[in-house]
Amino acid sequence: MGNKEKTVKDIMSKIEEYNTVGENEPLCNALDILKTNHEKITSGKKGKFHKTLFVINKSGKIIGKLSFFDLII
């Protein structure tokens, strides 16, 4: 059995695992998602929860990302 070197694809998170929010949705919607994910992460709940969510336009194309760090002024 050979040792195959891992690739980025082997360890990356798939885009489909991330929550999304529409670019024109109220900020409170994004905050609710981020807060819920944070609570799941800190409680040790099993699953794939992220501290970042993707922002999509009306066509469903990813146009950006948002995290709590983006909200710190």
C-alpha positions, -999 to 999 in steps of 0.1 A, spaced: 0 0 0 15 33 -11 13 66 8 -7 89 -15 -1 126 -8 -33 144 2 -46 170 -21 -66 202 -13 -97 184 -26 -93 157 0 -97 182 29 -116 212 15 -151 221 26 -176 219 -2 -196 250 -10 -228 231 -6 -220 227 31 -222 265 37 -253 285 44 -263 313 20 -281 346 24 -294 368 -4 -275 401 -9 -307 422 -3 -319 403 28 -319 421 61 -286 418 81 -305 402 110 -312 371 88 -275 366 83 -268 372 120 -294 346 130 -276 320 108 -242 329 121 -254 328 157 -271 295 153 -240 280 137 -218 294 165 -241 278 191 -240 244 173 -202 246 171 -196 256 207 -221 230 220 -202 203 202 -231 193 180 -221 168 153 -223 182 118 -206 206 95 -213 241 107 -193 271 95 -185 305 109 -189 320 74 -218 321 51 -219 330 14 -238 359 -1 -257 352 -33 -274 374 -59 -308 368 -73 -294 344 -98 -280 323 -70 -244 331 -79 -220 335 -49 -209 372 -49 -192 373 -14 -189 360 21 -199 372 55 -186 363 90 -187 378 124 -153 392 117 -168 413 89 -191 429 114 -164 441 139 -159 478 135 
